[in-house]
Amino acid sequence: MISPSIDPRSGFCAVTKTFYSIRSPVPLPSPSLPLSFPSYSFSLLPSPLPSHPALIDASTGETVSYPHLLSQVGSLTANLLTHFSISKGDVALVLSPTRMDFLVLYMSLLSIGAVVSPINPALTPSEISRLVHLSKPSLAFATSLTSQKLPSGLNAILLDTPQFKNMLQTTPTNFENMKQIEVLQSDLAVIQYSSGTTGRVKAAALSHRFFIAMTAGYLGTQSLSST
């Protein structure tokens, strides 16, 4: 129920001088439930999976089906845990132009509780160095060209190599014996950066719960628009 002091049309409260949402509350999972954003997102998919593509590259016409997408996420997750020293809480910097495998990379990293730190590849090496100083990544994902902008000493996995493509297609045989990682909704998911219009660039931390709420809110809006 909206407070009498809040304008029902704008959500503005004259008492607190604050705008409040006038939308109905979004149903969310209990905050205490261990749940990563990828797990929540994939739980929303119907069974059987949709027949239309999950991803489409408008410039090339390349498509990725839903079964292929989920398979790639599983394979990459297994390879990251098996072959690389990346674990829950580690920051993974991503320095690359937009790619078809971005969603797979992000979902894989978030599934194991790693923190994604995307950086604009158009930035200069000095600008990138400052963001690296802010987020303190343990590993970077880049391309053959963008990796040249990374500070020395930061290990990088190159996305435009046959080795990375193979990580999307094959699963290590010993992965089934590895312990599953529990990710909490309150765990950090993404580090984004401000534009720096009012000073030096700052880092903003976003949790899994934030993205779960964003998705639930979007689905709620879509439901309203279809009625």
Secondary structure, 3 states (H helix, E strand, C coil): CCCCCECCCCCEECCCCEECCCCCCCCCCCCCCCCCHHHHHHHCCCCCCCCCCCEECCCCCCEECHHHHHHHHHHHHHHHHHHCCCCCCCEEEEECCCCCCHHHHHHHHHHCCCEEEEECCCCCHHHHHHHHHHHCCCEEEECCCHHHHCCCCCCEEECCCHHHHHHHHCCCCCHHHCCCCCCCCCCEEEEEECCCCCCCCCEEEEEHHHHHHHHHHHHHHHHHHCC
